[in-house]
Structure formats: structure tokens, C-alpha cells
Amino acid sequence: MDTGSARRRSGYFAALLLIVNLVEDGLPRVGSPFQMQVAVLPLTGIFLYLAYRFFLLGDEGARDRPAVELVIDWLGDVAHRMWVVYILEILFVMLFFSETTHYAGLGYRLLLLPTILVFSSALITLGLMTWRGSCVPPAAMLGIFVGSYAAGHILAIASFPLNYLRSDMLPVIFWADRALLAGQNPYQTFLVADRMYDFPYLPGMLLAFAPAQALHLDLRWAAIGYTVGGMALVYWATAKHFRPQAASLIGLFVLCPYLQYRHELYTQGHFFSLILVLVLVQRQRFAWSAAAFGVSMMISQFSWVIFPFFLLNGLRRGGWREVGRMGLIALGVAALVAGPFYAWGAAKIAHNAVGQWDNLAHAIARPMNLSFWATYVVRPSQLKWIQLVALSGVFIYCWVRGRCADLADMLRWMIAALIIFILFNVLLDGYFFLMLLVPMLVFTCVANGWWEAPGIVAEIPVLHA
């Protein structure tokens, strides 16, 4: 991979991350919902254009407009990205103080001394590292980035209680895990004040946070562990010569204001599971990667969307026998994870995790999306058929054209499928795009050749089971 293409691909990833942070959970509420969607639509178009260029870079010779090229080339430089990371951390500090005021009625408070210590340490350390640039060892860069992320998140744990009125995601998991550890049905309906909650997640999500619950820890400690562990895997899989570049992209991700501001997210376990799958594929541990994929599919439905492309990669490597082997391992592990929960009712689990969203009267999508506009043509409950047709078309194209033969190309089409699925989903939250940035981060590393050592999937021989 030539240096110019690698630099530009890194620049596109940075630009996509900045667009995601700009939109977050939607623009400020101004005017009617229709006016809000009109305002968001251009950003959706910019996001799709950047994603298109990000994927095709190196496959064709088309050039961007000069202004776009200038921005992308600037973001592609490691030293420039370090400045962007520093600015993003400043923005997060501002958001942290804004949260403290905005949600004061929900128990959010400012712990003055710890806040000053955490933020001054992070900003001074990041500032010195940005100033020193290439003199900083990549391992130190990684440590400073993930350390700053963890410190900010720990400060949020101390300052901001989990409150279902602010966000009900982790509280619902907490209630379900508490029921599970007490031997009760975690898929029961939880009554909280005047609200009713049907636990909407798959069994793997329960298990991902169960250890923290069993240790009586705030569930956000598990989220910190999964994020730090996932980024450490990305760094470890990168060849030593390219670790400064990878570390700067990791810094962009973990210190992006939205990930830090949304301290109550639950998706970090899924982040980690996807990264583990992809690292195992890169290391040619295909049986283990299939087992990890089985777990991932029981954590989040998003893994169902990309599983066919994982099997298609197996077909390219070893034929139908390899597809059968990988499929049996993945589905077998998924069944082992989910099996014990079926005693509480498979229909209830299916309804909570998938079926209940069919009852929405309108698509719930404030950030970038296409579902709002699609519901002028179809009912919200029919959006899933648009998703199915579009994803089937992408898969058939990959099948016919011989795609997904290597890790980079498999990731390219996995991400394309996820973009389609997310943009047309009947329920779309801003953190869905954070989940999308994780395979984009890995794709950048793989497509740039940074994960080439010790082995690249494109160069391995056909395997025989």
C-alpha cells in the first residue's frame, strides 16, 4: 500500500469520525421534526460521500474536489491528527461541564478537586505529547490516550449516577442482571415509577455485564475495560513500524467527545467482541474467530447483519466445507450462550430483542438517517423489508463478483452493509454510528497494510478442514 493512499484513508476515517461527533444524537431541537430532518439530510449526504471515498481509495483513480483533498490530506498526517485529538478533548471538557449543569436535577454534580485534577492532567499531558510529536514512543501515546479516556470515564462514574430518566440503557441491563443473579427471569417486564421496560437486549449483553454486577461494581467499569481492551488489541495487531499511525487513530476514537460524553453507553462489549473476531481472522485462528463471532451475535443484532460476509470469506478461503465448519462453530457457540435463557421463553426473548420495534408508529431517528424519508413511502414496520432487500443485493453482488476474499475486502462490505442497515433502521440512536466507527478503524489499519505482519489473509493458501 503506497504511503499516499494510507495517509488519505486515515484522513477519511478522521473526517468520518468528526461528522459522527458533529451530529451526535441529532442537531439541537429547532423548529418541527421535519425541519430538523431537512437540516440533518446534508450531513447524511456528506457522511455517505466520505464513506464511499473511504472504501474505494486505491481501487480507482477518481479525485476529490481540491478543498476536500486539502482537508483529507491534512487529517491524514499523524502530527495534525494529534492536534485534532487535543481539540476534541477540550470539547469533551466543555461538554462535561455542560452535562453537570443540564442534568443537575438527576443527581449530576461537579466534584471540583477531582475534576480539576483529571482534566488538567489530561490536557497538560496531551498538550505536551502533541508538541513533542514524533518523539513520543507509540506505546506511551496509546497509554496517554486510553488513560485519558479511562480517567474521564471514571470521573463520570464518580460525578454522574446512572439515572433511567437521562438514559435507560445501562439501568435496564442492571435490573435484568440483578434478576438473573437472583435466579429470576431477566426478560420480565420491569416497572419503574410510571414506566414499563421489557429488557430489549440479547442474552450475551446480560453476560457481558454480569461480572461487574456480581462484584457490585458500577456497570460502566465493564465498559471501560472493554474499550481499553479492544483498543489494546488493535494496537497489538499492528506491526511495530506502523504503531504511531495506529495509536493516533485510536486516540481519535477513544477521545472523541461523543464517546466520552455518552458515559452511559452499553455497546462497548460488542466493540470488543468485533475487534476480537477480526484480530483472530488476521492471525489465521479461524475456528476461534468463528467462536468469538458466535458470542458477538448473542451480544448484538448488528453482528447478524455482517455474519453472511464472514461466511463468504470462509467460502473464498476453503470452499463450502470451510463455510460449514465456520457456520457450525459460530452457531453452536451462539446456541450455548443463548440456550440457558430459553427456559424463560424464546418467544419473549425474540419479541423483546427484535419484535417490539415493529409496534412503533413512527421511525425514531434524530441523527443521520434515511428511515425518516423512507416512511413517506412505507410504514415503519416495513423498513425491515427495505433493509432485507438492500442487504441481499449487497451480498449477491459480493457473491457474484468474488468479493470478501481477504480481510480488508470482507470489512469493506461488512461496513457497507452496516451503513445501509443503520440508515434505514426504524430505531436509530447516535451511538449506532460509534459502533460503525469500530470496524472502520480496523479497516483503516488492515487496508493500509499496518496489520500485514505476521500474516495477511489475502496471501494465505486455501485451507482444508
C-alpha positions in Angstrom: 0.0 0.0 0.0 1.6 3.3 -1.0 2.1 6.0 1.6 -0.2 8.4 -0.1 -3.2 6.1 -0.1 -2.6 5.1 3.5 -2.4 8.7 4.6 -5.6 9.6 2.7 -7.5 6.6 4.1 -6.5 7.7 7.6 -7.7 11.2 6.7 -11.1 9.8 5.6 -11.5 7.9 8.8 -10.8 11.0 10.8 -13.3 13.0 8.7 -16.0 10.4 9.2 -15.4 10.4 13.0 -15.7 14.2 13.0 -19.0 14.0 11.1 -20.3 11.5 13.6 -19.4 13.8 16.5 -20.9 16.8 14.8 -24.3 15.1 14.6 -24.2 13.0 17.8 -27.8 12.4 18.8 -29.2 14.9 16.3 -28.9 18.7 16.0 -30.4 21.0 18.7 -34.2 21.0 18.7 -35.1 23.9 16.4 -38.4 24.0 14.5 -40.5 21.0 13.6 -39.3 17.4 13.3 -39.5 17.8 9.5 -37.3 20.9 9.7 -34.8 19.0 11.9 -34.6 16.2 9.3 -34.1 18.7 6.5 -31.2 20.2 8.4 -29.6 16.7 9.1 -30.0 15.5 5.5 -27.0 17.3 4.0 -24.8 15.8 6.8 -26.1 12.4 5.9 -25.1 13.0 2.3 -21.6 14.2 3.3 -21.2 11.1 5.5 -22.2 8.8 2.6 -19.8 10.6 0.2 -16.9 10.3 2.7 -17.7 6.6 3.3 -17.8 6.0 -0.5 -14.4 7.6 -1.0 -13.0 5.9 2.1 -13.9 2.4 0.7 -12.8 3.0 -2.9 -9.5 4.7 -2.2 -6.8 2.7 -4.0 -9.4 0.9 -6.2 -9.9 3.7 -8.7 -8.2 6.9 -9.6 -11.0 9.5 -9.2 -10.0 12.6 -7.3 -12.0 14.7 -4.8 -12.6 18.4 -5.2 -9.4 20.4 -4.2 -11.0 21.7 -1.0 -11.9 18.1 0.1 -8.5 16.8 -0.8 -6.8 19.6 1.3 -8.8 18.6 4.4 -8.3 14.9 3.9 -4.6 15.2 3.4 -4.3 17.5 6.4 -6.2 14.9 8.6 -4.0 12.1 7.2 -0.9 13.4 8.8 -0.1 11.9 12.3 1.1 15.2 13.8 -2.1 17.0 12.6 -4.3 14.3 14.0 -2.6 14.8 17.4 -3.8 18.4 17.3 -7.3 17.3 16.4 -7.3 14.8 19.3 -6.3 17.6 21.7 -9.1 19.9 20.4 -11.6 17.0 20.8 -10.5 16.6 24.4 -11.1 20.3 25.1 -14.6 19.9 23.5 -15.3 17.0 25.8 -14.3 19.0 28.9 -16.8 21.7 27.8 -19.5 19.0 27.3 -18.7 17.5 30.7 -19.4 20.9 32.5 -22.5 21.3 30.3 -23.8 17.9 31.4 -23.1 18.8 35.1 -25.5 21.8 34.8 -28.0 20.3 32.4 -28.7 17.2 34.4 -28.2 18.6 37.9 -31.8 17.7 38.7 -31.0 14.0 38.1 -28.1 13.9 40.6 -25.3 15.1 38.4 -22.8 17.1 40.4 -19.4 18.7 40.0 -16.6 17.3 42.2 -14.4 20.3 41.9 -11.0 18.9 43.0 -11.1 15.6 41.2 -12.4 17.3 38.1 -9.6 19.9 38.1 -7.0 17.1 38.7 -8.3 14.8 35.9 -8.8 17.4 33.2 -5.7 19.4 34.0 -3.6 16.3 33.9 -5.2 15.1 30.7 -4.9 18.4 28.9 -1.3 19.0 30.0 -0.2 15.5 29.1 -1.9 15.5 25.7 -0.6 19.0 25.0 3.0 18.0 25.8 2.6 14.9 23.6 1.2 16.9 20.8 4.0 19.4 21.0 6.7 16.7 21.1 5.0 14.8 18.2 7.2 12.0 16.7 9.5 12.0 19.8 6.8 10.2 21.8 7.0 6.3 21.7 3.8 4.8 20.3 3.3 2.7 23.5 3.3 5.9 25.5 0.9 7.5 23.0 -1.5 4.7 23.5 -1.2 4.8 27.3 -1.9 8.5 27.4 -4.9 8.2 25.1 -6.6 5.3 26.8 -5.5 6.6 30.2 -7.2 10.0 29.5 -10.3 8.2 28.3 -10.4 6.0 31.3 -9.8 8.9 33.7 -12.6 10.9 32.1 -15.0 7.9 32.3 -14.1 7.2 36.0 -14.7 10.9 36.8 -18.2 10.5 35.2 -18.8 7.4 37.3 -18.0 9.4 40.4 -19.9 12.5 39.3 -22.9 11.2 37.4 -25.2 8.5 38.7 -26.9 6.2 36.3 -30.4 7.5 36.0 -33.1 6.0 33.8 -34.6 9.4 33.2 -31.4 10.5 31.5 -30.8 7.2 29.7 -32.4 3.9 30.4 -29.9 1.6 28.6 -27.5 0.6 31.5 -30.2 0.8 34.2 -32.3 -1.8 32.3 -29.2 -4.0 32.0 -28.6 -3.5 35.7 -32.2 -4.5 36.6 -32.0 -7.6 34.3 -28.6 -8.7 35.6 -29.8 -8.3 39.2 -32.8 -10.5 38.4 -30.5 -13.1 36.6 -28.1 -13.3 39.5 -31.1 -13.8 41.9 -32.3 -16.7 39.8 -35.2 -14.7 38.4 -36.4 -14.2 34.8 -34.3 -11.3 33.3 -36.8 -11.0 30.5 -39.6 -9.9 32.7 -41.3 -6.5 32.5 -39.7 -4.1 34.9 -42.0 -1.4 36.4 -40.1 1.7 37.4 -42.2 4.6 38.6 -44.7 5.2 35.8 -42.7 3.4 33.2 -42.6 -0.2 31.9 -39.5 -1.7 30.4 -39.2 -5.0 28.5 -35.5 -6.0 28.6 -34.6 -5.4 24.9 -31.1 -7.0 24.6 -29.8 -10.4 23.8 -28.5 -12.9 26.4 -24.9 -12.1 25.5 -25.4 -8.5 26.7 -26.5 -9.8 30.1 -23.4 -11.9 30.3 -21.1 -9.1 29.2 -22.1 -7.0 32.3 -22.9 -9.8 34.7 -19.3 -10.0 36.2 -19.5 -6.3 37.1 -22.9 -6.8 38.6 -21.7 -9.8 40.6 -18.8 -7.7 42.0 -21.3 -4.9 42.9 -19.4 -2.5 40.6 -20.9 0.3 38.5 -21.5 -1.3 35.1 -19.5 1.5 33.5 -16.4 -0.1 34.8 -17.0 -3.0 32.4 -17.5 -0.5 29.6 -14.1 1.0 30.4 -12.5 -2.4 30.4 -14.0 -3.4 27.0 -13.0 -0.2 25.3 -9.4 -0.3 26.7 -9.1 -4.0 25.9 -10.4 -3.5 22.3 -8.0 -0.7 21.6 -5.1 -2.6 23.1 -5.9 -5.5 20.6 -5.9 -3.1 17.7 -2.6 -1.7 18.7 -1.1 -5.2 19.4 -2.2 -6.5 16.0 -0.4 -3.6 14.3 3.2 -4.1 13.0 5.7 -2.1 15.2 6.7 0.2 12.3 3.1 1.5 11.9 2.1 1.7 15.6 2.4 5.5 15.8 -0.2 5.8 13.0 -2.5 3.3 14.6 -2.1 4.9 18.0 -3.1 8.3 16.6 -6.3 6.8 15.2 -7.1 5.0 18.4 -6.7 8.4 20.2 -9.2 9.9 17.8 -11.7 7.2 18.6 -11.4 6.9 22.4 -11.2 10.7 23.0 -13.9 11.7 20.6 -16.3 13.8 22.6 -19.4 11.8 21.9 -18.0 8.5 23.2 -16.9 10.2 26.4 -19.9 12.5 26.8 -22.2 9.4 26.5 -20.8 7.8 29.6 -23.8 5.6 30.0 -23.5 3.6 26.7 -23.7 -0.2 26.7 -22.2 -1.1 23.4 -18.5 -1.4 24.4 -18.8 -5.2 24.9 -19.9 -5.5 21.3 -17.0 -3.3 20.3 -14.6 -5.7 22.0 -16.2 -8.8 20.5 -15.9 -7.5 16.9 -12.3 -6.5 17.3 -11.5 -9.9 18.8 -13.1 -11.6 15.8 -11.1 -9.5 13.3 -7.8 -9.9 15.1 -8.3 -13.7 15.2 -9.1 -13.7 11.5 -5.9 -11.7 10.9 -3.9 -14.2 13.0 -5.5 -17.0 10.9 -7.2 -18.5 14.0 -10.4 -19.1 12.0 -12.1 -21.6 14.3 -11.5 -19.3 17.3 -12.8 -16.3 15.3 -16.0 -18.2 14.5 -16.4 -19.0 18.2 -15.9 -15.3 19.0 -18.4 -14.4 16.3 -21.0 -16.7 17.9 -20.6 -14.8 21.2 -20.8 -11.5 19.3 -24.1 -12.5 17.6 -25.6 -13.1 21.1 -24.5 -9.7 22.3 -25.9 -7.5 19.5 -28.1 -7.9 16.4 -25.6 -5.9 14.4 -23.4 -8.9 14.2 -26.2 -10.8 12.5 -26.0 -8.3 9.6 -22.4 -8.9 8.9 -22.2 -12.7 9.6 -23.0 -13.7 6.0 -19.9 -11.8 4.8 -17.9 -13.6 7.4 -19.1 -16.9 5.9 -18.4 -15.6 2.4 -14.8 -15.0 3.4 -14.7 -18.7 4.5 -16.0 -19.7 1.1 -13.3 -17.9 -0.7 -10.6 -19.4 1.6 -11.7 -23.0 1.8 -14.9 -23.7 -0.1 -18.2 -25.0 1.2 -16.6 -27.2 3.7 -15.0 -24.2 5.4 -18.4 -22.4 5.3 -20.0 -25.4 7.1 -17.2 -25.6 9.7 -17.3 -21.8 10.4 -21.1 -21.7 10.5 -21.4 -24.7 12.8 -18.9 -23.3 15.3 -20.4 -19.8 15.3 -24.0 -21.0 15.6 -23.1 -23.7 18.1 -21.4 -21.2 20.4 -24.4 -18.8 19.9 -26.7 -21.6 20.9 -24.6 -22.4 24.0 -24.8 -18.7 25.1 -28.5 -18.3 24.5 -29.7 -21.8 25.3 -30.0 -21.5 29.1 -32.1 -18.4 28.6 -34.7 -20.1 26.5 -36.2 -21.6 29.7 -37.7 -18.2 30.2 -39.3 -18.2 26.8 -37.8 -18.0 23.3 -40.8 -16.0 22.1 -40.4 -13.5 24.8 -36.7 -13.0 24.1 -37.4 -12.7 20.3 -40.2 -10.1 20.9 -38.1 -8.0 23.3 -34.9 -8.0 21.2 -36.5 -7.7 17.7 -40.3 -7.8 17.5 -41.3 -4.9 19.8 -39.8 -2.3 17.4 -42.5 -3.3 14.8 -45.0 -1.6 17.1 -43.5 1.9 16.6 -45.9 4.3 15.0 -43.1 6.4 13.6 -39.4 5.8 12.9 -37.3 7.2 15.8 -34.3 8.6 14.1 -32.9 12.1 15.1 -29.3 11.7 13.9 -28.2 11.0 10.3 -30.7 8.6 8.7 -32.8 7.7 5.6 -35.6 6.0 7.6 -37.5 9.2 8.2 -37.8 9.8 4.5 -38.5 6.2 3.6 -41.5 6.2 5.9 -43.2 8.6 3.5 -43.4 5.6 1.2 -43.7 2.6 3.6 -44.9 2.1 7.1 -42.2 2.0 9.9 -42.8 -1.8 10.4 -41.9 -2.3 6.7 -38.5 -0.7 6.9 -37.1 -4.1 7.7 -38.0 -5.3 4.2 -36.1 -2.4 2.7 -33.1 -3.4 4.8 -33.5 -7.1 3.8 -33.7 -6.3 0.0 -30.8 -3.9 0.1 -28.6 -6.2 2.2 -29.4 -9.1 0.0 -28.4 -7.1 -3.0 -25.1 -6.2 -1.5 -24.4 -9.9 -0.6 -25.4 -11.1 -4.0 -23.1 -8.6 -5.6 -20.2 -9.8 -3.4 -21.0 -13.4 -4.2 -21.1 -12.9 -8.0 -18.1 -10.6 -8.1 -15.8 -12.7 -6.0 -15.6 -10.2 -3.1 -14.7 -10.8 0.5 -11.6 -12.8 -0.4 -9.4 -11.1 2.1 -9.8 -9.4 5.5 -9.8 -5.8 4.1 -12.4 -6.6 1.4 -14.6 -8.5 3.9 -14.5 -5.5 6.2 -15.3 -3.1 3.4 -18.6 -4.9 2.6 -19.4 -5.6 6.2 -19.3 -1.8 6.8 -21.3 -1.1 3.7 -24.0 -3.5 5.0 -24.0 -1.9 8.4 -24.4 1.6 6.9 -27.4 0.5 4.9 -28.9 -1.3 7.9 -28.4 1.6 10.3 -29.6 4.4 8.0 -32.9 2.5 7.3 -33.4 1.2 10.9 -36.8 2.0 12.5 -35.0 2.9 15.7 -31.7 4.9 15.2 -29.6 6.4 18.0 -26.4 8.3 17.6 -24.3 5.7 19.3 -25.1 3.3 16.4 -22.5 5.3 14.4 -19.9 4.8 17.1 -20.4 1.1 16.6 -19.8 1.7 12.9 -16.5 3.5 13.6 -15.0 0.4 15.2 -14.9 -1.8 12.1 -13.9 1.4 10.1 -10.9 1.8 12.5 -9.9 -1.8 11.9 -10.5 -1.5 8.1 -8.1 1.5 8.0 -5.4 -0.5 9.8 -5.8 -3.5 7.5 -6.3 -1.7 4.2 -3.2 0.5 4.9 -1.1 -2.6 5.4 -0.5 -1.9 9.1 -1.7 -5.3 10.1 0.3 -7.1 7.4 2.7 -8.8 9.9 2.7 -11.6 10.8 0.2 -12.6 8.1 -2.3 -11.1 5.8 -5.5 -13.0 5.0 -5.2 -12.2 1.3 -2.0 -14.2 1.0 -2.9 -17.3 2.9 -3.4 -20.6 1.0 -6.7 -22.4 0.7 -7.5 -24.1 3.9 -8.8 -27.6 4.2 -10.8 -28.6 7.2 
